[in-house]
């Protein structure tokens, strides 16, 4: 099957979401980001994204956000990483 394709996505804005810790016989930490990217970004829910040198899963869908003029159109998605 080979290595997956890699490509850079520029012009994104990322904001941290909540970080949670679950202790139920083990320690698990969930970290996430909400990302606004340029419109029509080529991502699917099963893709992985590397951000700041850390690999994240996309959780949910990649949602297009149109604007009336097109000047503020974007795509929005959430990145999540579990450790532990």
C-alpha positions as CSV (number, residue, x, y, z in Angstrom):
1,X,0.0,0.0,0.0
2,X,2.9,2.4,0.6
3,X,3.3,5.5,2.6
4,X,0.3,7.9,2.8
5,X,0.5,11.2,0.9
6,X,1.6,14.2,2.8
7,X,0.8,17.8,2.0
8,X,1.1,21.1,3.8
9,X,-2.0,23.2,4.6
10,X,-1.2,26.9,5.1
11,X,-3.4,29.7,6.2
12,X,-5.0,27.9,9.2
13,X,-6.1,29.2,12.5
14,X,-6.0,26.8,15.5
15,X,-7.5,27.2,19.0
16,X,-7.1,24.7,21.8
17,X,-10.1,22.8,23.0
18,X,-10.5,21.2,26.4
19,X,-7.9,18.9,27.7
20,X,-9.3,16.0,29.8
21,X,-7.8,13.4,32.0
22,X,-9.4,10.1,32.7
23,X,-8.3,8.0,35.6
24,X,-10.0,4.6,35.7
25,X,-7.3,2.2,36.5
26,X,-5.0,4.2,34.1
27,X,-4.1,7.7,33.1
28,X,-5.4,8.9,29.7
29,X,-5.1,12.4,28.5
30,X,-7.2,13.9,25.6
31,X,-5.9,17.0,23.9
32,X,-7.6,18.8,21.0
33,X,-7.7,21.7,18.7
34,X,-10.4,23.3,16.6
35,X,-9.0,24.4,13.2
36,X,-10.3,26.8,10.6
37,X,-8.5,26.2,7.3
38,X,-8.9,27.6,3.8
39,X,-12.1,26.5,2.0
40,X,-12.1,23.2,0.1
41,X,-9.2,21.7,2.1
42,X,-8.5,18.2,0.9
43,X,-9.1,16.3,4.2
44,X,-11.3,13.4,5.2
45,X,-12.5,12.3,8.7
46,X,-10.1,9.3,8.6
47,X,-7.0,11.5,7.8
48,X,-4.3,12.3,10.3
49,X,-2.9,15.8,10.7
50,X,0.5,16.8,12.0
51,X,0.4,20.0,14.0
52,X,3.4,21.5,15.8
53,X,5.2,18.2,15.4
54,X,2.4,16.1,16.9
55,X,0.1,13.7,15.0
56,X,-3.6,14.1,15.6
57,X,-6.8,12.4,14.4
58,X,-9.6,14.3,12.8
59,X,-12.7,13.7,14.9
60,X,-16.1,14.2,13.2
61,X,-16.3,15.7,9.7
62,X,-14.6,18.5,7.8
63,X,-17.3,21.2,7.7
64,X,-17.3,23.8,4.9
65,X,-18.3,27.3,6.1
66,X,-19.4,29.5,3.2
67,X,-19.6,33.3,3.3
68,X,-21.8,35.5,1.2
69,X,-18.9,37.1,-0.6
70,X,-16.5,34.2,-0.4
71,X,-13.9,36.3,1.4
72,X,-14.5,34.6,4.7
73,X,-15.2,31.1,3.5
74,X,-13.4,28.4,5.4
75,X,-13.4,24.7,6.4
76,X,-13.5,23.8,10.1
77,X,-12.5,20.5,11.8
78,X,-11.4,19.2,15.2
79,X,-8.1,17.5,16.0
80,X,-7.8,15.0,18.9
81,X,-5.0,13.1,20.4
82,X,-5.1,10.5,23.2
83,X,-2.1,9.6,25.3
84,X,-2.1,6.8,27.8
